[in-house]
Amino acid sequence: MKTIFHTIISVSMLLLLFFPNAFAQDYTKFNLPEHAIARLGKGFVNDIAYSPNGTQIAVASSIGVWFYDTNTGTEVSLFSGQKNVTRAVAFSPDWSTVAAGGGNGDNSIRLYDIITGKQTAVLRGHSSDVHSIAFSPDGLLLVSAGNDNTIRLWDLATGKPKHTLDGHKKSIYSVAFSPDSNTIVSGSVDHTVRLWDANTGEEKKVLTGHKEWVKSVAFSPDGKMVASGSYDKTVRLWDTDTGRHIKTLDLQEQGPLQGHLGKIRSVMFSPDGQNLVSSGGGQIVIWNIETGQRKQTLPADPNGIYKVVYSPDGKTFASMDWYDGIDFWDTKTGQHTLTIKGHSNGIRTIAYSPNGKTIASTCGSEIWLWDVDSRKHIFTIDGHKEGVNSIAFSPDNQLIASASWDKTINLWDADTREQVMTLTGHTDDIQSVAFSPNSKFIASAGHDQTIRLWDVTTGEEIHTLKEDDGRVFSVAFSPDGRTLASGGFNGVIRLWHVSTGKQIYTLPKKNRNGFSITYSPDGNTIISTGFGIQCWNLETGKHKELVDFGDNMQGFRRIPNIMTKFVDMSSDGKFVADGGEMGGIRLWDYETGKLKLYLSGHNWRVNAGAFSPDGTTFATASFDGTILLWEVPQQ
């Protein structure tokens, strides 16, 4: 049996070299949707799992399951089948199959052939997000659990459900098999740990003692103990046979620490059973099982550690955080050995540089710069204390402006990426920032119901423009720089005189919520979006509704609360693009008002979009943590 198993692994490793998405290929083109030419970023991370031989790690992300070489951190492949976010991932014991659990509406479990990447089965039954999945060590069963308060046991030979395990009162975040495949352990938001008979589906024991959510559970390698990690900041060890509580691992009882462990999100035994690793807050702690004392505490990560897994040989463990991705650590020394880069938190906004060579995007409080030609992440700008809502390049390509929830606007040198200036004055978070065409002024708008005009050279606030009817979401300068347009929560578009700060005109209300506004290249038209796309000809005063989201159209049904988050017009004025709540992007012929192209590929809400300066490419950014580049039709 061992010989057969090793043969399978050896053959699998050989065939991996011939994956459709193998090492030599450009990972930015893995499994692209139709009409997309590249993907920047890899989505945010939800789960990780080591392959049985430790040579690869699978990462459940917002866009699918990524596979990486654990020695080099190189991208091997991307499997994408879930229509939305992938929440959980697990390898079969023989490494022939990987299972992926979905969420955000697609609550299926999908099985993939690890060699071909082809989907082999879809298991349906959960009515909400699947948070945890695990193969039985004998490879015959799969267990899954999620937000619908149920645990489901699947027969892998038939692909049919075998048992539904009911007992937990609330969502279940973690399930695991015992080494002999006979018992399942589960941990729930209801504060309990439960043991189940994997053959009959009957509940064997309910383990109580935690005071908060149980986020993670694990069996020891010999199957005699269960560990549970909770939001009550403790790890508890239990006797599997009797259900007796053995001991509690509590950092707060073991002297002061640098940082704060916080809620326990992950627990796992070392392969030799002597140690246990836990993660929570911003720290990773290795515990001695026999003494219950901590052996090692790794430096705090401000982003928080969501999961830690041991490699099969126990020499390495990998940690996952939601913002930056995956790090690898040497078990003996605690030294950091490798980082997998490119994963990011949901992207709120993007901007093209005036020369079209760089794209700036947000990742939480950071700004990521991407080289458009190579599709590579080239630099990270970090300086805000909270998330960045809006970014803009100055037309002369000298500066980058960023506006944040921390109520500040930062100016950065576009070449050196050093901070030049901080503009303060807003009393609430800032939603939008824009440069004047001559690069001399900045306009900003936010939830404090003001639009502010700033002198770029001195940082002086020139005008404060009051919006009486609600928060302001968007600002845009006219191409000649004389006028500023603003759009807000109430759907009213106002025009302001830049030199005097006086209101010139209020366009008749035709929309709910002015999330995004833009001028046509000739300056004669203003386009806004919220629950539709509205166009105003500023010379004639005529209004045109390009599209009303009450109408049926591709990708949408008649849903009153569908909102589009952004609108942009190509530099030649031919196309208007918009996108938003449902993850789709639409390209409209401006003259005819007809839908030119419907682009589908993001797995979550699309927050921002921008045409390249030459109009040949359209970039979109999503809460799924990726930027997609689309080819714009030329006719």
PEJOQUI-V154650 format. One record per backbone hydrogen bond with DSSP energy under -1.0 kcal/mol. NH is the residue of the N-H (numbers start at 1). CO is the residue of the C=O. E is the energy in kcal/mol with one decimal. If there is no record, write none. Layout:
NH,CO,E
NH,CO,E
//
This chain:
5,1,-2.5
6,2,-2.5
7,3,-2.0
8,4,-2.4
9,5,-2.2
10,6,-2.4
11,7,-2.8
12,8,-2.6
13,9,-2.5
14,10,-2.0
15,11,-2.6
16,12,-1.9
17,14,-1.0
18,15,-2.0
19,16,-1.6
25,22,-1.8
29,26,-2.1
30,27,-1.5
36,33,-1.7
37,629,-3.4
38,629,-1.1
39,28,-1.8
40,627,-3.3
42,342,-1.6
43,625,-1.3
46,60,-3.3
47,60,-1.3
49,58,-1.9
51,56,-2.6
54,51,-1.8
57,68,-1.8
58,49,-3.2
59,66,-2.8
60,47,-2.4
61,64,-2.9
62,44,-1.6
65,79,-3.2
66,59,-2.5
67,77,-2.4
68,57,-2.1
69,74,-2.3
70,55,-2.3
73,69,-2.8
76,67,-3.5
77,67,-1.1
79,65,-2.9
86,61,-2.0
87,101,-2.8
88,101,-1.6
90,99,-1.8
92,97,-2.7
95,92,-1.9
98,112,-1.8
99,90,-3.0
100,110,-2.4
101,88,-2.5
102,108,-2.5
103,85,-1.8
106,103,-1.5
107,105,-1.0
109,123,-2.1
110,100,-2.8
111,121,-2.7
112,98,-2.4
113,118,-2.9
114,96,-2.4
117,113,-2.6
120,111,-3.2
121,111,-1.3
123,109,-3.4
130,102,-2.8
131,145,-1.7
132,145,-1.8
134,143,-2.1
136,141,-2.4
139,136,-2.4
142,154,-1.7
143,134,-2.8
144,152,-2.2
145,132,-2.1
146,150,-1.1
147,129,-2.4
149,146,-1.2
151,165,-1.5
152,144,-2.8
153,163,-3.0
154,142,-3.1
155,160,-2.9
156,140,-2.2
159,155,-2.7
162,153,-4.0
163,153,-1.3
165,151,-3.6
172,146,-2.1
173,187,-1.6
174,187,-1.2
176,185,-1.9
178,183,-2.5
181,178,-2.1
184,196,-2.2
185,176,-2.6
186,194,-2.0
187,174,-2.1
188,192,-1.7
189,171,-3.0
191,188,-1.3
193,207,-2.3
194,186,-2.1
195,205,-2.5
196,184,-2.7
197,202,-3.1
198,182,-2.8
201,197,-2.7
204,195,-3.2
205,195,-1.4
207,193,-4.0
214,188,-2.5
215,229,-1.9
216,229,-1.6
218,227,-1.9
220,225,-2.4
223,220,-1.8
226,238,-2.0
227,218,-2.9
228,236,-2.2
229,216,-2.8
230,234,-2.0
231,213,-2.7
233,230,-1.4
235,249,-2.2
236,228,-2.5
237,247,-2.7
238,226,-2.6
239,244,-2.9
240,224,-2.5
243,239,-2.4
246,237,-3.0
247,237,-1.0
249,235,-3.7
253,250,-1.4
254,251,-1.9
264,230,-2.3
265,279,-2.8
266,279,-1.4
268,277,-1.7
270,275,-2.6
273,270,-2.1
276,287,-1.6
277,268,-2.9
278,285,-2.6
279,266,-1.9
280,283,-1.7
283,280,-2.3
285,278,-2.6
286,296,-2.8
287,276,-3.3
288,293,-3.1
289,274,-2.3
292,288,-2.5
295,286,-3.5
296,286,-1.6
298,284,-2.8
301,282,-2.8
304,301,-2.0
305,281,-2.0
306,320,-3.1
307,320,-1.3
309,318,-2.4
311,316,-3.3
314,311,-1.7
317,329,-1.8
318,309,-2.8
319,327,-2.9
320,307,-2.5
321,325,-2.4
325,321,-1.3
327,319,-2.3
328,338,-2.8
329,317,-2.4
330,335,-2.9
331,315,-2.6
334,330,-2.4
337,328,-2.9
338,328,-1.1
340,326,-2.8
347,622,-2.4
351,360,-1.8
353,358,-2.6
356,353,-2.0
359,370,-2.0
360,351,-2.8
361,368,-2.6
362,349,-1.2
363,366,-2.4
366,363,-2.0
367,381,-2.7
368,361,-3.0
369,379,-2.9
370,359,-2.6
371,376,-2.8
372,357,-2.5
375,371,-1.9
378,369,-2.9
379,369,-1.3
381,367,-3.3
388,364,-2.6
389,403,-2.5
390,403,-1.5
392,401,-2.0
394,399,-2.5
397,394,-2.6
400,412,-2.1
401,392,-3.1
402,410,-2.2
403,390,-2.8
404,408,-1.8
405,387,-2.6
407,404,-1.3
409,423,-1.9
410,402,-2.4
411,421,-3.0
412,400,-2.6
413,418,-3.0
414,398,-2.7
417,413,-2.4
420,411,-3.5
421,411,-1.3
423,409,-3.2
430,404,-2.0
431,445,-2.2
432,445,-1.9
434,443,-2.3
436,441,-2.3
439,436,-2.3
442,454,-1.8
443,434,-2.9
444,452,-2.1
445,432,-2.1
446,450,-1.4
447,429,-2.4
449,446,-1.1
451,465,-2.7
452,444,-2.7
453,463,-2.5
454,442,-2.7
455,460,-2.8
456,440,-2.6
459,455,-2.7
462,453,-2.8
463,453,-1.1
465,451,-3.8
467,449,-2.8
472,446,-2.0
473,487,-2.2
474,487,-2.1
476,485,-2.1
478,483,-2.7
481,478,-1.9
484,496,-2.4
485,476,-3.0
486,494,-2.2
487,474,-2.4
489,471,-2.8
491,488,-1.8
494,486,-2.1
495,505,-2.8
496,484,-3.0
497,502,-3.3
498,482,-2.5
501,497,-2.8
504,495,-3.1
505,495,-1.3
507,493,-2.7
514,488,-3.5
515,513,-1.1
515,529,-1.3
516,529,-1.2
518,527,-2.2
520,525,-2.5
523,520,-1.9
526,536,-2.0
527,518,-2.9
528,534,-2.5
529,516,-1.8
530,532,-1.4
533,547,-2.3
534,528,-2.4
535,544,-2.8
536,526,-2.3
537,542,-2.9
538,524,-3.6
541,537,-2.5
544,535,-3.3
546,533,-1.5
547,533,-1.2
549,531,-1.0
551,548,-2.2
556,553,-2.3
559,557,-1.6
562,559,-1.5
564,530,-2.8
565,579,-2.2
566,579,-1.3
568,577,-2.0
570,575,-2.3
573,570,-2.0
576,588,-2.0
577,568,-2.9
578,586,-1.9
580,584,-1.0
581,563,-2.4
583,580,-1.9
585,599,-2.6
586,578,-2.8
587,597,-2.7
588,576,-3.3
589,594,-2.8
590,574,-2.7
593,589,-2.6
596,587,-2.8
597,587,-1.8
599,585,-3.4
606,580,-2.3
607,621,-2.1
608,621,-1.6
610,619,-2.5
612,617,-3.0
615,612,-1.9
618,630,-2.3
619,610,-2.9
620,628,-2.2
621,608,-2.7
622,626,-1.8
623,605,-2.4
625,622,-1.6
627,40,-2.9
628,620,-2.1
629,38,-2.7
630,618,-3.0
631,35,-1.8
632,616,-2.6
//
